[in-house]
Amino acid sequence: MIVSEKHAEVRALLDEHRAAGRRVAMVGTSGGTHDGHLSLVRRAKQESDVVAVFWNGALKLEWADGTLQSYNRDLEHDQALFEAAGVDLFYIPVRDDLYQRPSVTFVEMPAMGAYLDGMPEGEHMNILVTMVLTLLNIAGPCTTYFGEKDWQQLVMFQRMAEDLRLPSRVVGCPVQREPDGVAISGRNSKLSASQRADAPMMYRALTAAATAVAAGERDASVVTEIALDLLRKVSVPDYVVAVEADTLRPLDTLRGEVRLLASSTFGATPLVDNIGFTVAETA
């Protein structure tokens, strides 16, 4: 596995592979590597010839608007996992190479971002979308893989790539779950034993709501309340909302491709999850 901190070197290496006719894949992560991330690598290896991981776990950025972004993850641990998974290129962005001065350019998606009001993960979406665009520009034409657990991010990354006509494809991969249904996440390690025992309620609540839809319920408020009632037994819900899957537009009446999004706080740890289903038009 080649390891590099130089974005120009990474682009040159990937360009060489493309020139030789090899298919390039990219997987991005902010560290805290777990089997959810590794599942993206496995998918990438099945569908591509060269897999590059862009690891942002040590990147510390100060944006021109005063926003700070900083991670402090275990590089040695994560690097070993990705090398064992067969990654070909491991890119570690560093500030002095990637941002020699604070960036003043941002990508905004107000038509979709407006639907994230009240969702904690939406507060920094402009930065996330801008960062993904930056990494895709470094990677060059490729297929990049993201997990469906963070559905809002995935959909916005896909729409950004489509709108800007990027020569890259953004692919969503199914949520990876523990045997009890809990979505695999780095946040799970922050749960106490009792909170971890309660955590499966997230998926149970979403499944119960989806079952009501399958039985004929179409009122979004009724469906979301089913999930909220269950979540309140073990946690403090942040939100449960039914949205149009590819636009994030909240729905009053369920129809077409629907995504049921949920966030609920267990102790001091918010967990997110979602479930998708198709609602057929009724006669």
C-alpha positions in Angstrom: 0.0 0.0 0.0 1.4 3.4 -1.0 1.0 6.1 1.6 1.2 9.8 0.7 0.5 13.2 2.2 0.9 15.0 -1.1 -2.3 15.7 -3.1 -0.4 16.2 -6.4 1.4 12.9 -6.0 -1.9 11.2 -5.3 -3.5 12.6 -8.4 -0.5 11.7 -10.5 -0.5 8.1 -9.3 -4.2 7.7 -10.0 -3.9 9.3 -13.4 -1.2 6.7 -14.2 -3.6 3.9 -13.3 -6.4 5.5 -15.5 -4.0 5.9 -18.4 -3.3 2.2 -18.1 -7.0 1.5 -18.4 -7.6 0.6 -14.7 -10.8 1.6 -12.9 -10.2 3.8 -9.9 -12.3 3.9 -6.7 -12.1 6.2 -3.8 -13.4 5.8 -0.2 -13.3 8.8 2.1 -13.2 8.7 5.9 -12.6 11.0 8.9 -11.1 8.1 10.8 -12.4 5.9 13.6 -12.4 3.0 11.1 -14.9 0.2 11.6 -16.5 -2.5 9.5 -18.8 -0.1 8.0 -15.9 1.7 6.3 -14.2 -1.6 5.4 -17.5 -2.8 3.7 -17.1 0.2 1.4 -13.5 -0.9 0.6 -14.8 -4.5 -0.1 -17.4 -3.1 -2.5 -14.9 -0.9 -4.2 -12.5 -3.8 -4.7 -15.2 -5.9 -6.3 -16.0 -3.1 -8.8 -12.7 -1.5 -9.4 -9.0 -2.2 -10.1 -7.4 0.4 -7.8 -8.8 1.5 -4.4 -7.7 4.7 -2.8 -8.6 5.7 0.8 -8.6 9.4 1.6 -8.2 9.5 5.4 -9.0 12.8 7.1 -8.6 11.7 10.6 -5.7 14.1 11.5 -6.7 17.0 9.3 -7.0 20.3 11.2 -8.6 23.2 9.3 -9.4 26.8 10.0 -11.8 28.1 7.4 -11.8 31.8 6.4 -15.3 32.3 8.0 -13.8 31.3 11.4 -15.2 27.7 11.3 -12.8 25.2 12.8 -12.7 21.5 11.8 -10.4 19.1 13.6 -10.1 15.3 14.0 -7.7 13.4 16.2 -8.0 9.7 15.2 -5.7 6.7 15.5 -3.8 6.8 12.2 -1.7 3.7 13.0 -4.8 1.6 13.9 -6.8 2.7 10.8 -3.9 2.4 8.4 -3.3 -1.2 9.4 -6.9 -2.1 8.9 -7.0 -0.6 5.4 -3.7 -2.2 4.4 -5.1 -5.6 5.5 -8.2 -4.9 3.5 -6.1 -4.6 0.3 -6.2 -0.8 -0.2 -3.7 0.3 -2.9 -3.3 4.0 -2.0 -3.7 5.6 1.4 -3.9 9.4 1.2 -3.5 11.5 4.4 -4.4 15.1 3.7 -2.5 17.6 5.8 -3.2 21.3 6.1 0.2 22.6 4.9 -0.2 20.7 1.6 -4.0 20.9 1.0 -4.7 24.4 2.4 -1.7 26.6 2.6 -4.1 29.4 3.5 -7.7 29.3 4.7 -10.2 28.4 2.0 -12.7 31.1 1.0 -14.7 28.9 -1.4 -17.7 26.9 -0.3 -20.4 24.9 -2.1 -23.9 25.7 -0.9 -27.0 23.7 -1.7 -29.8 25.8 -0.2 -32.6 24.0 -2.0 -31.7 20.8 -0.1 -30.0 22.3 2.9 -33.2 24.0 4.0 -34.7 20.6 4.7 -31.9 19.9 7.3 -33.2 22.5 9.8 -33.4 20.9 13.2 -31.0 18.1 12.2 -27.7 18.5 14.1 -25.7 16.8 11.3 -26.9 19.5 8.9 -25.0 22.3 10.7 -21.8 21.8 8.8 -23.1 20.3 5.6 -21.7 23.1 3.4 -18.2 22.2 4.7 -18.8 18.5 4.1 -20.0 19.0 0.6 -17.1 21.3 -0.2 -14.6 18.9 1.3 -16.0 16.0 -0.8 -15.8 18.1 -3.9 -12.1 18.9 -3.1 -11.3 15.3 -2.6 -13.0 14.3 -5.8 -11.0 16.9 -7.7 -7.8 15.4 -6.2 -8.9 11.9 -7.0 -9.9 12.6 -10.6 -12.5 10.6 -12.5 -13.4 7.7 -10.2 -16.2 5.9 -8.4 -16.5 6.9 -4.8 -18.4 5.0 -2.1 -20.4 6.3 0.9 -22.6 4.5 3.4 -26.4 5.0 3.4 -26.3 5.4 7.2 -25.7 9.1 6.7 -28.4 9.4 4.1 -28.6 13.2 4.0 -24.9 13.4 3.2 -25.0 10.7 0.6 -27.9 12.3 -1.3 -26.3 15.8 -1.2 -23.0 14.4 -2.4 -24.7 12.6 -5.3 -26.7 15.7 -6.3 -23.6 17.9 -6.1 -21.7 15.6 -8.4 -24.7 15.5 -10.8 -25.2 19.3 -10.9 -21.6 20.1 -11.4 -21.1 17.4 -14.0 -18.2 15.8 -12.2 -16.4 13.0 -14.0 -17.0 10.8 -10.9 -19.8 8.6 -9.7 -21.1 8.7 -6.1 -22.4 5.3 -5.0 -24.4 4.5 -1.9 -23.8 1.3 0.0 -26.3 -0.4 2.4 -26.1 0.3 6.1 -24.0 -2.3 7.9 -25.5 -3.6 11.1 -24.6 -5.5 14.2 -26.5 -8.8 14.7 -29.0 -7.0 16.9 -29.8 -4.4 14.2 -27.7 -1.5 15.5 -26.1 0.5 12.7 -22.3 0.1 12.9 -20.9 3.5 13.9 -17.9 4.9 15.8 -20.4 6.4 18.2 -21.4 3.0 19.5 -18.2 2.8 21.5 -19.3 5.9 23.5 -22.4 4.1 24.8 -22.6 2.6 28.3 -23.6 -1.0 28.7 -27.2 -0.1 29.4 -27.4 2.4 26.6 -25.9 -0.2 24.2 -28.6 -2.6 25.3 -31.3 0.0 24.5 -29.7 1.0 21.1 -31.5 -1.7 19.0 -34.7 0.2 19.6 -33.5 2.6 16.8 -33.9 0.0 14.1 -37.0 -1.6 15.8 -38.7 1.8 15.8 -37.9 2.4 12.1 -39.0 -1.1 11.2 -42.3 -0.8 13.1 -43.0 2.4 11.2 -42.2 0.8 7.9 -44.5 -2.1 8.8 -47.4 0.3 9.3 -46.7 1.7 5.8 -46.7 -1.8 4.4 -50.1 -2.3 6.1 -51.5 0.7 4.3 -50.7 3.8 6.4 -49.9 6.8 4.3 -50.0 9.7 6.8 -46.4 10.7 7.5 -47.3 12.1 11.0 -48.8 8.8 12.0 -45.9 6.8 10.7 -43.3 9.0 12.4 -45.2 9.0 15.7 -45.0 5.2 15.8 -41.2 5.4 15.7 -41.1 8.3 18.2 -43.3 6.5 20.7 -40.8 3.6 20.8 -37.7 5.7 20.9 -39.0 7.8 23.8 -39.0 4.6 25.9 -35.2 4.4 25.9 -33.8 7.7 24.6 -34.5 11.3 23.8 -35.5 11.6 20.1 -33.9 14.4 18.1 -36.1 13.9 15.1 -38.0 11.3 13.0 -39.0 12.5 9.6 -40.2 10.9 6.4 -38.7 12.5 3.3 -38.6 12.1 -0.5 -35.6 9.9 -0.8 -33.6 11.8 -3.5 -34.5 15.4 -2.5 -34.9 15.2 1.3 -38.2 17.0 1.0 -40.4 16.2 4.0 -43.6 14.4 3.1 -47.1 14.8 4.6 -48.5 11.9 2.5 -46.2 9.0 1.7 -45.7 8.1 -1.9 -42.9 7.0 -4.2 -39.4 6.4 -2.8 -39.4 7.3 0.8 -36.6 7.5 3.4 -37.5 7.5 7.1 -34.7 9.4 8.9 -34.1 9.2 12.7 -31.8 10.6 15.3 -32.1 9.9 19.0 -29.8 10.5 21.9 -28.8 7.7 24.3 -27.3 9.3 27.4 -25.1 11.9 25.7 -24.6 10.1 22.4 -26.8 10.8 19.4 -27.3 7.9 17.1 -28.6 8.2 13.6 -30.3 5.6 11.3 -32.7 5.4 8.5 -34.8 3.0 6.4 -36.0 3.2 2.9 -39.1 1.8 1.2 -41.3 2.3 -1.9 -44.9 3.4 -1.4 -47.0 2.3 -4.4 -49.7 4.7 -5.7 -53.1 3.7 -4.4 -56.0 3.3 -6.7 
